Amino acid sequence: MAAQQGLGTALQGVRVLDISNFLAAPLCSMFLADFGAEVIKIERPGQGDEMRLWGNNRDGVGLYYKVVNRGKQSVTADLRTPLGVEIIKRLAAESDVIVENYRTGKLESWGLGPEVLHAINPALVIVRVTGFGQSGPYRGRPGFGTLAEAYAGYAQISGDADGPPMLPGFGLADATTGLMAAYLASVALHEARRSGTGQVVDLAIYETLLTLLGPQVVNFDQLGLVQQRDGSRLPFTAPRNTYRTRDGKWIAMAGSAQSAFERICQALEIPALVRDPRFATNRARLTHHKALDVALQEAIGRLDLAELQDRFLAHDAPMAPVNDIAQILQDPQILARDNIVALPDEELGGQLRMQNVVGKLSRTPGRIRSTGPRLGEHNRAVLVDRLGIDPARLAAAGIDVTAPAMVASAHD
């Protein structure tokens, strides 16, 4: 959906300097870019963000890099050199937000700590993403998403009761950290616009996941309970699980509200379950959740997925198919809401599909302006044309300024 004439995007005019690598912090600046912030991404000359080498590639081009760094400009600079430090200082002077994820103390060792940056730009919001934060006894330890998923308690409660702890099949801790970092950056930016003074956002990768894991802390504090692995079960609602259909497909189903559970039973034509004292209330169902799952699986296993969907729709009962990505890309709801978007990419050639901006603002919606850039694609536009640095000096430092930036069509 295009923005209304003249309104632009919500973060239009906000300048973000992204000196981070990998996933969590770059996701933060991706979310800000999605809603209109100008993001300059600093990458090491000749190598770039190591995410360019992560995961699957096509013709040597990292595919996930194209998603996480969409809408950004790529500029190369080595922060370990005087020229690199100078470039960061000059860009920080005209930025609203800087995002970094180096080990605690690394920026300070390069002469780019918060005191230095705030002396240059007092209103600057400095987002610092690290494994364990800027304080505490673990502040100097290496940390990343996989460690956070174990450390925060996610792995401990994931998997079967008789199996090992399970890690997620995607970067869960990094993704949730990226979301929280973008939120905190927006909060701090709002306050800076009011006060004229910036501040440091100190975010450890494990912290968001620790909060999102549910009532574990309060349950242990008040009842001494330690949640254990138990497959797909939640400790506060039943039924809640995945179930296999007659034609070998899978569905997910949850019915914590009494009315939802009753509609599920109506759809499956098993009204006796509603009258069974073991399943009369949510707390009773929690006590007898294994027997409930057996009864539900028996009823679901007698029906194909298509018939199940028709029945559940007819009774307004909650259920969803377990989709793979091929099914998601063809789903009418996904298509109707433009949750997947195709963008031009000259480096790969043709169109590149990816997830669209999350959420829809009614007046100033976000949009993806371009896929992730080539390494150093915007060196000339930023370093020469904007900062006025001598091209010969840049070339001597291994910074290529010969290629003009490619023009990519924005998605409306």
HELIX and SHEET records of a PDB file:
HELIX    1   1 ALA A   24  ASP A   34  1                                  11    
HELIX    2   2 GLU A   50  LEU A   53  5                                   4    
HELIX    3   3 LEU A   63  VAL A   68  1                                   6    
HELIX    4   4 PRO A   82  ALA A   92  1                                  11    
HELIX    5   5 LYS A  106  SER A  109  1                                   4    
HELIX    6   6 PRO A  114  ILE A  120  1                                   7    
HELIX    7   7 GLY A  145  TYR A  151  1                                   7    
HELIX    8   8 ALA A  155  ILE A  157  5                                   3    
HELIX    9   9 LEU A  172  SER A  195  1                                  24    
HELIX   10  10 ILE A  205  LEU A  212  1                                   8    
HELIX   11  11 GLN A  216  LEU A  223  1                                   8    
HELIX   12  12 GLN A  258  LEU A  268  1                                  11    
HELIX   13  13 ALA A  272  ARG A  275  1                                   4    
HELIX   14  14 PRO A  277  PHE A  279  5                                   3    
HELIX   15  15 ASN A  282  THR A  287  1                                   6    
HELIX   16  16 HIS A  289  ILE A  300  1                                  12    
HELIX   17  17 LEU A  305  ALA A  314  1                                  10    
HELIX   18  18 ILE A  325  ILE A  328  1                                   4    
HELIX   19  19 PRO A  332  ALA A  336  1                                   5    
HELIX   20  20 ASN A  379  ASN A  379  1                                   1    
HELIX   21  21 ARG A  380  ARG A  386  3                                   7    
HELIX   22  22 PRO A  391  ALA A  396  1                                   6    
SHEET    1   A 6 LYS A  72  THR A  76  0                                        
SHEET    2   A 6 GLU A  38  GLU A  43  1                                        
SHEET    3   A 6 ARG A  15  ASP A  18  1                                        
SHEET    4   A 6 VAL A  97  GLU A 100  1                                        
SHEET    5   A 6 VAL A 125  THR A 130  1                                        
SHEET    6   A 6 VAL A 200  ALA A 204  1                                        
SHEET    1   B 2 ASN A  57  ARG A  58  0                                        
SHEET    2   B 2 VAL A  61  GLY A  62 -1                                        
SHEET    1   C 3 ARG A 240  ARG A 244  0                                        
SHEET    2   C 3 TRP A 250  ALA A 254 -1                                        
SHEET    3   C 3 ALA A 320  PRO A 321 -1                                        
SHEET    1   D 2 ILE A 340  PRO A 344  0                                        
SHEET    2   D 2 GLN A 351  GLN A 355 -1                                        
END                                                                             
